[in-house]
């Protein structure tokens, strides 16, 4: 026997041993996955051990191998598996396929040949899970633009410029994964073996190292040649005039980790236009995971829960599993370009998804038990202490509150919830006025003026349903320390109102600025001299042991650093702290929309306050 013959025999024996090892691994894997046993003798059923969707093999590729061998068969490719099944009409056909393929056929892109074994049965389906419903707030519009418009957009891009490439290794990357704010859609992180990805910014630049946008540093505006997209957005009812555009270029094998776009950086609705190639993006929330196929020229719209609470990302791979009429198959990726439009937020986020919100994470969380104790110590007790001094500083009516009162018809029954010293209860004898307040001291001051008042908690108004024509509540709701309590107080106001009756509510605004003329509080007085504990940010803090809370103390003539604050009050040599929840732009309106029996007639800003006028809806008779 020649040396070459010996070498061939050794090669065959080595290949046979490898084939046996592959078949044994497949046997154990199949038994574990599907409780299906492999067979030593030929059957009608075959398992291609290393030829599944996970390995990147297309259904059409396998069909090209099988079609010349046998005329009739069933090909089953389970999703998420590295193997597939072939059921033939007869054992003879199965044997033909086995002998032709096993250890002999190598498909394009595969590292080695296909390995086959007989099985007693096969999976009866492709294990295709029905398409789950999209997350709430997620919409996909296919063919949003034409092929000609796609060519125009792609033709405007030049990716050869080095300044358009993000060097991933140069970034000081924060931890990512199931996280609520660490990345935005534009963040050019891909798996470790990928270094560069193309990115362009217009309008404002997203700062990857801080995950923020500086609204005071605009860059090159969105090009005029892209303005037709804004027209299309308007046509489909997307309210924002988008001022920030990020263009990303992905090549096959790249991806982005799961993330939620930073809440405080961008407004609610985010639009992402896919160009070039079809890729799969996945959305995940806890144990829910949904794959979304993004065809070329499609527009993905993220708002509400999908925008704020679901992470989204793209797996770093060269192909995606897609569904066809014949069953699942793989589709190779080409170059994908995404145009992502956002509206830069000016101010903090006030969404309902606090577990994922960077603004909420910066705020102090107050639970129901702590809320009652906090308000008792830092609202009710304080107003009892300062009632007389407070009354001495509260005489002049706010012009727009007076305007509301003057608009009331003769004979109107008006209730002032949180009436204080009763400054809005005097004057205009044609309107019958009554008030209520928690403070016994302030109620005593009102009674000395013969005002019709009673002492009560605004969370439980002692008035009948539909009993009052109009209500005002000026600078009261912001003393309630949880959203649930603020909502309850407004609901109580609406309950007491008669149908078609109106109420006016004033709350302090976070947006008031100390160096402007629109805030009486911030521009008055001297800087406070509180000497409580100062944290690293230089802000005084008060430790409230009975509530297990630490809240910042506001320094006069400075802007508000967060919503939940302690506001100093000085009476001669005595210093007091009052709790305030200062409202962000849109927050009071959002709160009022949760009351189905009321409609918002007007929202406006007035000298450091957010103001809303509500009207109670007519009762619906079924």
N, C-alpha and C positions, 0 to 999 in steps of 0.2 A: 504494500500500500504506500502510495506516494505521500510526501509531507503535506501536499496541498489537500489530498483527500482526508488526511487526518485532521487538518485544520477545519475543513468543511464539516466533518463529523462533530468536532468539538463545538463549532459555532451552532450547529443544529441542536446539539444537546443543551447548550447554554440557553438558546432561545426557548427550547421546550421547558426548561426549568423555570424560566422567567414567565412563560405563559401559564404554567401551573400556579406559580405564586400569585399572578394577577387574578386567576380564576378563584383561588382560595379567598383572597381578600374580597372579591365581589360576592362570593357565597355568604360570608359573614355580614357584609354590609347590607345585602338584600334581605337576609333573614331578620336583621335588626330593624331595618327601615319599614319593610312591608310584610314581614312574616311569610315571604315567598322562598321556597327551597330550590336550589339548583339540582339538576338531574345529571347522573353519570351517563345515561343512555340518551340517544336522540329523542326529542319531542318536537311538537309543532312550534314550541315557544323558544325564543332566543333572547338573551340579554347581551347587549353590546356594552361591555364593562366600562369602557372609558370613552363613550361616545354620547354624551348628554348635553343638555342646554348649558349647564354650568361650565363645561369645557369649551364652549363657544361654537359648537357644531350646529350648522343650520339643518333644518328638516329637509330642505331642498337638496343639500349635499348628500345626505344619506339616501334619499330617493334616487339620485343619479347612480349610486352604487347598486342599489337593489333592483331597479327597474330592468336592467339587462339580464338579471339572473332568474327572476320569477315574475309571473304575470299578476299575481294577486297576493296581497299581504296587508297587514295592519301595522302601522308604525305608531308607537305610543312613546311620547317624550315627556316624562313627568317634570314639572317645573321645580327648580331648586335641586335637581339631581345631576350627577355626573355620568349617569347611565341612561339607556333607553331600552325599549322592548320591540321585538318584531314577532308577530304571530303569522305563521305561514299556513297555507291550505293543507299541507301534508308534512309528514316527517321527512319525506324525500326532499321537498323544497327547502326545509330547514337545514338538512344536512348539506345541501348544495351551497346555501348561504354560508354555513359554518366553515366549510372547507375552503371557500373562496376568500373569506374575510379574515378569519382568525389568524392573527400574527403575520398577515401578508399585506393588508391594505393600509396605507398611511395617507391620511387626508391632509389637505393643505393646512398649514398652521399648527399641526399636531407634532408633538415631540417624538412619538413612536407609533407603531402600528396599532390597529384596533384589536381588542381581545374579546372573544365571544364565548359564552357558555349556554348550555341548555337549561331551561327552567321548567318546573312542574306546571306553573301557572304564570300569568303576567298581571300587571296592574291593569284594571279594566278601563281606566281613564287616564288623562294626562295630569290629573290632580290639579286642574286649573281652578283656582279659587275665583268665584264670581267677582267682577269688578266691584269693590266697595264704593259706597257713596263718598264723594269728595268731602273734605272737611268743610264745615260751615264757613262761608265767606270765600271759598275758592271757586273760580270760574275759568274755563278754558274756551277761548274762541278760536276755532280753526279757520285758516284762510283769511286772517284779519287783513292782510295786505295781499296784493297780486304778485305774481312772479316777477313782473317788470319792476315793481316798486322794491322788491327784495334785491334785485340786481343793482338798482340805483343806490340803495343803502350800503350794500357790500362794496360797491365801487368807490365809496367815499373814504374807505379805510386804508391806511398804509401801516402795516404791522412791522415794517422793517426798522422803524426808529427805536433805538435802544431805550429812550425815555418812556416808551409805552409798555415796557416789560417790568414786571414786579419780580425782584430777586427775593425769593421766599426766605433764604437763609439770612438775609439782612434784617428781617423783621423781628422785633421782640414780641414773639407770639405768646398770647395768653392761652391758657388751657381751653380746649374746646371739646365738644361732644354734646351731651344732653344739657345744654346750658342756655340761659335765657337771653344773653345779650352779647356774648363775646365776639360775634362776627356779624358782618352784613353780607348780603348776597354777592357783593363785589369782592369780598376778601379772597385774595389769590393764594389760598393755601391748597395744596394738593399733596398727594402722598409723597413720602420722603424721596423717592427716586425721580421726582419731577421738580425741576428747579424754577422754570420761568413760565409765566402765563401773561398773555397780552391784556392790558386794561387801559382804558381811556376814560377820563372824567370831564364833564362839562357842567357849567353852572357853579358847582361847589365840589371840592375835592374831599373824598372820604379819607380820613386819617387812620390808616390801618393800625398804628401803634396804640391809639387811644380809643378806636372804634367810635369816633365822633366826627362831626362836621362843624366847622366854624362858620356860622351864618353871617359873620361880619367880614369874611374874606372870600368874596366871590372870585371865580376864575373865569376863563373863557366861556361865554354863554353857549347855550345849546345852538348848534348851527342852524341857519335858516333853512337849509335843505332838509332838515328833519321836522320842520314845523308842520308839515302836512299830517304827521302822526298825531299832533295835538288836536288838529281838526277832527281826525277820526275818533280820538278819545272823547272829545266833546259830543260828537254825534251819538256815541254809545252811552252817554250819561255820566262820564267820570268827571267829577266836579272840579278837581284841582287844575290850575295851570301849573304844570310840572316845571320845576326850576332846577332839577338835578338829574343828570343822565350819566350812567355808567355803562360803558360798552366793554364786554368781556369776550375774549377769543379763547375757545377751548379746542385742544387737539385731542384725538383719541388717546385714551389712557389717563387723561386728567379728570379731576373731579373736585368737589368742595365738600367739606365735612358738614354734618347737620348743625344748623344754627337758626336763630330767630333774629331778624333785623332789629337792631337796637331801637327800643320804643321811643326814647326821648329825642332821637335824631331826626326821624322822618314821620310824616303824618300817616294816617291809617292806610289808604289805598296805595298799593305798589303794583306797577304794571311791568311785565317782562315779555318782550317780543323775541321769539326764537327765529334765527335765520340760519340758512346753510344746511345743517344736518339735523335729523331727528334723534333726540336723546331722551332718556328716562330720568325724571327727577322724582325723588321720593319725599313724602311728608310723614312725620312721625310725632306721635304724642303718647307718652307712656308706652303701653303695649300695642298700640295701634300703628300700623305702617301701611301706607298707600303709595303705590307706584303710579306716577302720572306721565303718560307719554306726551312729549312736547314736539309735535310735528313742526317742520319748517314753516314759517310765516304765521304761526299761531301766537296768540296773546294770552298770557297767564295773568289773571287778576287775583291779587291777594288782598283781602280786607277782613276786618273783624277777627274772629277766632283763628282763621287760617293765617292771618298776618301776625297776630300777637301771641298765639299759644302753641302753634305747631312748628316744630323744627322742619327745615327743608334742606336737602342736599343732593349731591350727585356722586354716585360711586365712581371711583377711579378704575375704569376698565375700558376695554377696546370694543366691546359689543354689548347690546342690551337684549334681554328676552322680551319679545313682543308676541301678541296674539294675532293669529290669522284665522281665516275660515277653516283651514285644515288642522289647526291646532297651534300650540306655541312653537316658536322658532327663535333663532337669534338673528340680530341685525347689526352689522358692523357700523361703527360710528364713523362719521366724517368730521370735518371741522365745523363746529357750531359757534355762532356769534350771537350774543344776547344783548339787546338794548333794554336796560332797566331804568324806568322813569320813576322818580320819587319827588315828593314835595317836602322841602326842608321844614322841620318843625321849629317854630320860635316859641320857646317855653317848654314846660315839662309835659309829660304824657299823663293822661288821667283815665286810662282805659280800665275795663273791668277785670283784666287778667293780671292781678297783682303778683301772682306767683312767678310770673315771667317778666315783670316790668322793672326796668332799672330805676325808674323814678320811685316806684313803690318801695323798692329795696332800700332806697336812701331815706325813706320816711320812717318814722317811728310807728310801729304797729301797736294799736290800742285795742284790747279786747273788751267785751261787754262789761265784765266785772270791773276792770280798771277804769272804764269810761265813767261809770257812775261815781266812783271815788274821786277821780280826777276833777270832774265837774263840781262835785260837792266842795272840794278843797280849794280849787283854783278858779271857780266862777261864783258859786252861790255864797260861800263864806266871805269871799273878797268883796262882793257887792254889798253885803251887810255891813262890812267894815267901812266902806268908802261911800255909802249911800248919800250922805249929806254933801260931801265934797264933790262927788260925781254930779249931783243935781246942780251944784253951783256952776259947773262948767257946761251945762246942757240947757240952753235956752233958745238958741236960734234954730228954726226949722230948715231942713234941707229944701232948696227951691224946687227940685223935681218931685219931692214927696208932697210938698204943698200943691204943686200942679196936679198931682193925682187926686188929692183931696178935693180940690176945687172943681174937678171934672165930675164929681159925684152928684147925682140928682137930689133934689130936695126931698127930705124924708128918709134918706138912706140910713140904715143902721150899720155903723162902722165899728169894727173891733180892732184894737191895737194890741197885737200879741207881743209881749215884751215891751210894755209901754214906758218903762223907766219912770222918770219923774213926771210924765204926762204932757210933754211939750207939744205933742200932736193932738191932745184931747181938748185943747182950748180953741176958741174962735169958731166961726161959722155955726150959728145957732140953727141953721136949717138941716144940719146933719146930726143925728143922734149918735154920740160917741161913747164907747166904753172901752176899758182896757184891762189887761191882766199882766201879771209879772210874778216871778218866783220870789223876788226880794220883798220881805216884809217892811224893810226900811223905806224902800222906794214907794211901796204901797201907802205907807203912812204919809209920805210927802204928798202923794196924789189926793188922799182923802182930805188933807188940810185945805186943798183947793176945790173941794167938793166935786171931784171927778168920780164917775161911776166905775169903780175898779174892784177886782178881787184878786186874791193871791192863788196862783196855781202853777203847775208845771206845763210847759208848752207841749210836752209829749202826750199829755192827757188833758185836753181842753174840756172843761165842764160845761159844754154847750151842746145843744141838740143838733142833729144833722140838718143841713139846709136851713139854718136859722138866721144867718147874718148876710147882709147885702154886699158888704165889702170889708176887706181886711188889709191891714198893713203890718209888716213885721220888719222893723228896721234895726239892723245890727244885733240880731239875736241868734239866728241859725248857726252862725260861725262859732258860737260857744259850745256847740255839741261836738263831741270828740270822735264819733264814728259815723260812717256813711249811713248805716242803718238807722241811727238816731236822728240824723239830719233828715233822712227820707221820711221817717215817721212824723217828725214835726211838721213838715210841709204837707204830708197826707192829712194830718189833723186839721190844718188850716183849710184845705180843700173840702174836707168832710163837713165842716161847719158852714161853709159858703152855700148860699142858695144857687140853684142852676142859673147860669149866665152871670153870676156874681164874679167880681174880680178881686184879686189880691196883689199887693206890691211887696216884694221881698228884697231887702238889701243885705249883702254880705261883703266882708272885706275882700279885696282883690290882691292876689299875690303879685300882680303886675304893677302895682303902684310903685313909683320910684321916689326916693327921698329927695333927689335933686331936681324934681319937676314941681309944677304948681298944682298938680291934680290930687295931692294927698295931704289932707289936713293933719293927719296923725304924723306922717313921716317927716314933714317939714317943720313941725312944731317942737318946742322943747329942746333941751340939750341932750347930749349923749348920756346914756344911763351910766350909773356908777356901780352896777351890780358887781360883786366880787365873788361870784360862785366859781365852781371848778371850770377851767377852760380846757377844751380838748385841743388836739393838734391843729385844727383848722382855725384856731383863734376865736371860736365862738363860745360865749359863756353858756354853761349848762346847769340845770337844776336836777338833782336826783330826788325823785319822788318815791320814797321807800315804801309807803303804804300801797302804791300802785305798781311797784317794781318797774318804774319807767325813768328814763332820763330824757328831758326835753330841752331844746335850745332856748335860751333867753334872747329875745330880740334886742339888738343894740340900736337905739334910735338914730335916725339919719343914716341908716344903711338899708339895703334891699333885704327882702325876706329870703333866707337860705333854703327854707323848706316850708311845707304847709302847716305842720303842727308846731305851734310856737307858744311860748310864754311871753306875754307883753307886760312890761313894767308899768306900774302906776305909783306915783309918788305923792304922798299927802304930808306936807311939811317935812318932817324928818323920818317919816315912816315909808317903807317901800313894800309894795304888794306886787304879786304876779298874777295876771289873768290868762287863762287858756284861750287860744284862738285857733281855729282852722281857717287859714286864708285860702280862698278859692282861686283856682287857676281859670284862665280863659276857657269858657265853654263848660266848666264843671257844674255850675248851678243849673244851666239849661239841660245838661245830660241827666242830672238828678231828677229834674221835673218831668222829663219824658217818661220816667218810670211810673208815673201816676196816671193811669188810664182815664180817670175822670176829669182831667184838666188838660187844657191846651195852652201853649205858650203864645201870648199875643205880642210880646216885645221883650227883647233883652238889650240892655245898654250898660255902658260904663259911666260912672258918675263919681268923680273926685275920690278915687281910691276904692270904689265899691263896684261889684258886679250886681246888677239889678235885673229883676225879671217880673213881668206882669203876667199873671195866669188868669184864665177864665174857666170856671167850672162848666163842664159839658152838660147839656140837657139830658135828663134821664131817658134811657131807651126803654120803651114799653113793648114787651114781646107779645 
